[in-house]
Amino acid sequence: MPNCPHCHLTIDTGARFCSHCGKTLVSGAGDIIKSPKSAVITLLLCFFLGFLGLHRFYVGKTRTGLLQLFGLPLVFLLSVIGVVNMVGGLLLGLAVLIWPSIDFFIIACSKFQDSEGRIVAFADPNQSARVNLIAGLVVILLAVGLVYYWATHTDITTGLSKEQYEYLQKNLGVSGV
């Protein structure tokens, strides 16, 4: 009798789901069981509305979708009312925004699972490779854009934006900050 690759308990030969942990098992032919959910729709939802967790709702992961949906507003609220300082709020907010970015690459690599443990995969295996290439280019362009924006809008010696630097010089008479 084989063992479940997830919980390592004994399962019936040819079972599609583990009777102990409920996870989806690889089918008898060695193929991964694919989700009926579209990888393209999941990827687009993650890219445009990932910070709201809509891609997780789409594949049936309601709990983590709710965490993403309420995560960013909760961090903002905690920062505003002073429960966490602005630095802590910024770090928490970045963490909440990094989660969908990681999901995006997991989806692009056809490793994202729906609520029943099935892989949300692209219909054409070559499509996954194209999506990975496009995702990589998007990341590179975003990184170049952020570096360009930072270089053109901040004083490299102080780290202040040009507006902040000019405000300090004009209103406080500070020079050489």
C-alpha positions in Angstrom: 0.0 0.0 0.0 1.4 3.5 -0.9 1.8 6.4 1.4 0.4 9.9 1.0 3.2 12.3 0.0 1.7 15.0 2.3 0.9 13.3 5.6 2.9 10.0 4.9 0.0 7.8 6.1 -1.1 4.7 4.2 -3.6 5.3 1.4 -5.5 3.1 -1.0 -3.9 2.3 -4.3 -5.2 4.5 -7.1 -6.8 7.0 -4.7 -7.1 10.6 -6.0 -7.5 12.2 -2.5 -5.8 11.2 0.8 -8.5 9.9 3.2 -6.5 11.3 6.2 -5.4 14.8 5.2 -7.7 15.4 2.2 -4.9 16.6 -0.2 -5.1 15.8 -3.9 -2.8 13.1 -5.0 -1.0 12.6 -8.3 -3.2 10.5 -10.7 -2.3 7.0 -11.5 -0.8 8.0 -14.9 1.7 10.2 -13.1 0.0 13.4 -14.3 -0.7 16.2 -11.8 -4.4 16.8 -11.4 -5.1 20.3 -12.9 -7.6 22.7 -11.4 -10.6 23.7 -13.6 -9.7 27.3 -12.8 -7.9 29.3 -15.5 -4.3 30.1 -14.8 -4.5 33.2 -17.1 -7.4 34.6 -15.1 -5.7 33.8 -11.8 -2.5 35.5 -13.0 -4.4 38.6 -14.2 -6.3 38.9 -11.0 -3.1 38.6 -9.0 -1.3 41.2 -11.1 -4.0 43.8 -11.1 -5.9 43.1 -7.8 -3.5 40.9 -5.9 -3.3 43.2 -2.9 -7.1 42.6 -2.5 -6.6 38.8 -2.6 -9.1 38.4 -5.4 -7.0 35.7 -7.1 -7.2 33.6 -3.9 -11.0 34.0 -3.8 -11.1 32.9 -7.4 -9.4 29.6 -6.7 -11.4 29.0 -3.5 -8.8 30.0 -0.9 -11.2 32.2 1.1 -9.3 32.4 4.4 -6.1 33.7 2.8 -8.1 35.8 0.5 -9.7 37.5 3.5 -6.2 38.0 5.0 -5.1 39.8 1.9 -8.3 41.7 1.5 -8.2 43.1 5.1 -4.4 43.1 5.5 -3.5 46.4 3.9 -6.4 48.4 5.4 -5.7 46.9 8.8 -2.0 47.9 8.6 -3.0 51.4 7.6 -5.5 51.7 10.4 -3.0 50.4 13.0 -0.5 53.0 11.8 -3.0 55.9 11.8 -4.3 55.2 15.3 -0.8 54.7 16.6 -0.7 51.1 17.5 2.3 50.7 15.4 4.7 53.5 14.4 5.0 54.5 10.8 8.1 52.5 10.2 6.5 49.3 11.6 3.4 50.1 9.5 5.5 50.6 6.4 7.2 47.3 7.0 3.9 45.5 7.6 2.4 47.1 4.5 5.4 46.0 2.4 4.9 42.5 3.7 1.3 42.6 2.7 2.2 43.8 -0.8 5.0 41.3 -1.2 2.7 38.3 -0.6 0.7 38.9 -3.9 4.0 39.4 -5.7 5.2 36.0 -4.6 1.8 34.5 -5.5 2.2 36.0 -9.0 5.5 34.1 -9.7 4.1 30.9 -8.2 1.1 31.2 -10.6 3.4 32.0 -13.5 5.4 28.9 -12.8 2.3 26.7 -12.7 2.9 25.8 -9.0 -0.2 27.6 -7.5 -2.8 25.3 -6.0 -6.5 25.8 -5.6 -8.5 25.1 -2.4 -8.5 21.4 -3.2 -4.8 21.1 -3.8 -5.1 20.9 -7.6 -2.5 22.8 -9.7 -3.7 25.9 -11.4 -1.8 25.3 -14.6 -1.8 26.8 -18.1 -3.5 24.8 -20.8 -0.4 24.9 -23.1 2.9 24.1 -21.3 4.7 26.6 -23.6 2.3 29.3 -22.4 3.9 29.0 -18.9 7.3 29.6 -20.3 6.1 32.7 -22.2 4.4 34.0 -19.0 7.6 33.5 -17.0 9.5 35.5 -19.6 6.9 38.3 -19.5 6.9 38.3 -15.7 10.6 38.5 -15.6 10.6 41.4 -18.0 7.9 43.2 -16.0 10.0 42.9 -12.8 13.1 44.2 -14.6 11.2 47.1 -16.0 9.7 47.9 -12.6 13.1 47.8 -10.9 14.6 50.0 -13.5 11.7 52.4 -13.2 11.9 52.6 -9.4 15.7 53.2 -9.6 15.2 55.9 -12.2 12.4 57.5 -10.1 14.5 57.4 -7.0 17.6 58.8 -8.7 15.7 61.7 -10.3 13.5 62.6 -7.3 15.9 62.4 -4.4 19.1 64.0 -3.2 21.5 61.1 -3.1 23.5 62.6 -0.2 20.5 63.2 2.1 17.9 60.7 0.9 15.3 63.5 0.9 13.0 64.2 -2.1 13.7 67.4 -3.9 10.4 68.8 -2.5 11.4 68.0 1.1 14.8 69.4 0.6 13.4 72.7 -0.9 10.9 72.9 1.9 13.6 72.6 4.5 15.7 75.3 2.8 12.8 77.7 2.3 10.8 77.4 5.5 13.4 76.4 8.1 16.5 78.1 6.6 18.3 74.9 6.6 21.1 74.5 4.2 23.4 71.6 3.4 21.1 69.1 5.1 
